[in-house]
Amino acid sequence: MTIKRLSQDQFDRITQLPSVSSLSEQTLTIAHRCLVKGEQQSTLMGEYNVTRAAISQAVLRVWNACPPGYEFVTALVTEDQALQIKKWEREASKAIKG
């Protein structure tokens, strides 16, 4: 089993995608607590009074939000490379949003 984790920055960027921005606050909170804070899904079941499947679905909705063919990356690059990467990110965001 792979432990799914996101940085706060990655989570913030993912939640701006159209497929995620319409999710409920509870779904986003559950996903944040599991993916960013590393809390166990079983811990949240009782707190939110939902099934393990519901918790898993909330996490997967955020985790799988990146469209096929796209990937979030974190890299240490030069300033010139960063400018190019930011340009590519703007272009990709426009393509995803349509």
N, C-alpha and C positions, 0 to 999 in steps of 0.2 A: 504494500500500500504506500503510495506516495503522499507525503504531507504537502498540501497546497499552501503556499504562503505568498503574500504580496507585500511590498513596502507601502507605506502610507501614500507616497507619490503615485505609485502604480494604481492603487485603489482609487485615488482621486481622479486620475485620468480615465480609468475604465468607467467610473460612474458618470462621466460626461458623454459616453456613447449613447446614441439613441435607444439601443436595445436595453439599456440599464437605467437611463434617467427616469423612466416611467415606473420603476419598481417601487413598492411601498417602503416607507421608512423602516418598518420592522424587518423586512427582507434585507435591506441594506445594512441595518445595524447587526443583524445576525451574521451576515457575510463578513462584515468588517471585524467583528469580534473573533471569528474563526480564522479568516485569511490574514489579517494584519496583526491582531493581538495574540493569535495562537491558542485561543481557548478551545477546549474540546467540545465537539458537537453535543456529546451526551450531557455536558454541564448545562447547556442552554435549553435542553428539552423541558426540564421542569420549570425553569424560569419563565419560559414563554408558553408553557402548557401546550406543546405541539409534539408531534411524533419525530423520531429520528429521520424519517424520510422527508418530512417538511423542512427540517434543518438542512439536510443534505441538498435538497432542491434549491433552497435559498443560496447556499454557497455555490452550487454549480451554475446558477443563473448568472452570477457575477463572474465566476472563473471562466466560463465558456462564452463570455460576451464578445470577445475579440473575434471579428469575422474571419472566416477561413482565408488563409493566405497572408494574414497580418500577425504580428507578434510584438509584444512590448519588450523592450530591451533596456538595460542600464549599462552604460559603458563609460569608461574614462578615456576621453579623446582630446585632441588639441582644440584650440579655439576655432581654427579654420574648419576642422572636421565637424565641430559642434554646429557651426552655422549651416553647413550642408545638411546635417542630420535634422536640424530644426525645420529647414525648408522641406525636406522629405516628409516630416511629420505633419506639417500644415497641408501638404498635398494629399497625404493619406487621409487626414481628417475630413477634408473636403470630399474626397471620393466616397468615404464611408457614409457621410451625411447626405450625399446626393445632391 
